[in-house]
């Protein structure tokens, strides 16, 4: 977040006439704590942040995470700063939370036997302190909604990369017409964040594919009349004998279809009317694709305000 430091002055009365002017001058300084000592290196240049000398306004990226700073302002008569007074404050900058993300929607569908990738490469550290560590896990979703450990299915897969690549085959123990929950945990030092998606494994090897190609589910969108956001998508068929006949967008139960800024079956991108959303809500938007023999698959994305 940005930081603003203001100078609060008492009422001033000139009790002597040995100064040529009662105009005030302000001098700002900053130090960084290194070990047990405050030093002047690696601190922001303050000149560009004190256009109004009574305030020091620092943008969000001016200070480093997990660092302690000391700021001092000295106020005196402008013509002779030997008559002055100083105030000091200490600022401790913490760390921001990591952001874990898996592209393609919170619910996805894959075909049994098809090479599959789950992409977590858009996960990031807002403090940019170094590379993230990745760890993928899997659980089978049972009929009652509970989860059963399915990590042995990933035993031949590298689960420490940003992209999880695997092929769900019955020979390897994967069950068709079954949903699995995949969780990506990213970490850096003591900080970590997790993100999960549901993946349905279809028994139809040539099912149509509904793919979200561009939409950031980690963003919190602001409800605003006249504003829209776009969800880019593709509908494809791996079988040249089966063509895509229909794409259809729908919204979650109890949520208004008026969110859709275009007809449900319109081509990419689908527009979402942010003016129809409310603050602090999560909307689930489903894209369903149907091919020429009536086979379907769907993908769900979430939009958070």
ABEGO torsion letter per residue (X at the ends): XBBBBBBBBBBBBBABAABABABBBBBBBBBBBBEABBBABGBBBAAAAAABAABBBBBAAABBBGBBBBBBBBBBBAABAABBBBBBBBBBBBBBBBBBBBBGEABBBBBBGBBBBBBAAABBBAAGAEBBBBBBBBBBBBAAGBBBBAAAAAAABBAABABBBBBBBAAAGBBBGBBBBBBBBBBBEABBBBBBBBBBBBABAABBBBBBABBBAABBBBBBBGBBBBBBBBBBBABAABBBABBBBBBBBGBBAAABABBAABBOBBBBBAAABBBGBBBBBBBBBBBAAGBBBBBBBBBBX
